[in-house]
Amino acid sequence: MNSIVKVMEVAGALAKKDIRDAILSFQESIEQSGLGVGREAFPLRHTLVDGVYAREMTMFAGDTVVGCIHKQEHLNFIMRGRVRVLTEHEGCQEYTAPHMFVSPAGTKRLVHVLEDCVWVAIHKVKGTTPEECEAEVIAQTYGEVEIIGEFTEVL
């Protein structure tokens, strides 16, 4: 955990690839240690309305969460709480509710929760079930989403 806090502190001086590598390395070390917790620790509330898919997650102060790789640009709302967020696109940012921002396609983030948080991501979808929607908006690898400079292509 201390290593990722240090990365967050110096993120402004790092190249995008170095930030991506740090996030992936942190995720891998947690998975290998057996100390990480799965998605069941952060249950999602799924809401679908007429082609709009909302994913709501509650996280608690002290949690550190590595998110999924998102295939599409989408809206995010911090409804409650305060978080520190690291992405290769924007470096390290701190968000306090209420806060809305747009995530570019290809975003994978590391979130350190400073105060209990409710986070909602909104996606435009064709799917009609949470499983179909997740398959539509979440990439399993960066190979599914190619980031070229400031531009992103979904493959």
N, C-alpha and C positions, 0 to 999 in steps of 0.2 A: 504493500500500500504506500509506503514512504516514497518508493521510486516513482509512482504515478503522480503523487503530489508534487514532486520535484519537476516532473515533465510539465505539469499544469502551470507551475510557476515560471518556467522558461519558454513556454509554448510560442511566444511571440518571436523568439530567435530561431525557432526550428523550421525546417522545410516541411512541406505538407507530407511528403513520404515518411519523414522521421516521426511525425505525429501519428500517422496511420500505423506505422510499425510499432510504436509504443503502445497504442491501444490494443493491437492484435497480440503483442507480447504479454501484456497484462492479462488479457482474456485467456491466453494459453496457460499462463502460470497458475491462474485460479483454477482452471479446469484440471490441470495436472496435479495440483495440491490436494484435490478432493475437498477443499474447504469452501468452494463455491457452492452456490445454491442455484437451482434451476428456475425455470419460468414459474413454477408453482409457488415460489416465494413471493412473486410479484404478479398476482392474478390480474388478468386483463378483463375489462368489461367491454364487450363489443356491441356497437350500435350501428345498424344499417338502415338508411333511409334514402330511397330513390337515387341510387348511385353514389351515395356518400357513406363512407365507412369511418367510424370514430373508434379509436383504441384508447381506452382510459386505463391508466396504471397508477396505483398508489405505492409510494416508496417512503421509507422512514429515515429520519435523521441518522447519519452515520453509514447508511447503505452506500455502496459503490456498485453501479450497474453498467454493464457493457451492452449497448443496444444492438439491434439488427442493422444490416445494410439495407437502406431503402432504395427501391428502384425508381421512385418518382419524387418530384418536388411535392411538398405537402405543407400544410399548416400545423403548427404546434401551439398549444396553449398551456401555460403553467397556471393552473387554477388556484392552487394553494401552495405555500411554502417557498423555499429558496434552494437553489441548486447551483453547483459549479459544473460547467459542461465543457468537455474538450472534444473538438472535431478538427479534422485536417483542413476544413474549409474556413473556419473562423477562429482557430486556436482555442484559447480558454476564455470563456465568458461566464459571468455570474448573472443569473436571472432570479428575480423576485416576483412572486405573484402580486397582482395579475400581470401576465406578460404573454404576448403573442409574437411569433416569429415564423419565418418561412425557412424550411430545410431544403437545400438543393438535393437533386437526385444523387445517389452514391454516398449519402451521409451515413456514417457509423459513428456513434458518440459514446463517450465514457462520461457518466454522470456521477458526481459525488453529491449526495443529498445533505444539505446543511440544516434544513428544517423539513419536517414531514411535508410531503409533496403529493399533489395530484396533477398528473401530466396527461393531456389529451392530444393525440395526433389525429388529423383529419385527412382522409385520402379520397380521391375520385376513383371509383371502381366500377367494374361490370359484374363482379361476383355477387352472389345472393346469399352466401353463407360466410361465416368468419373464416373457415378453412380456405374457401375460394379466394376471398379477399386477401388473406395473408400470402397466399401463393402469388397473387398479382402484385403485391407491393413490397414483399421482402425477398431480397436476393440471398442465396446461401453463400455466395462467394463474390469477390470483386470482379471475377471473370464475367459475371452476368451484367455488370454495370461498369463501363469503361469511362474513366475520368481523364480528359485530355485538357491540360491547362485549366482554364476557367470553365470549360465546357464539359458536359456529361452526355454520353450516349447510352441508351439502354440497348443492350445486345439481344 
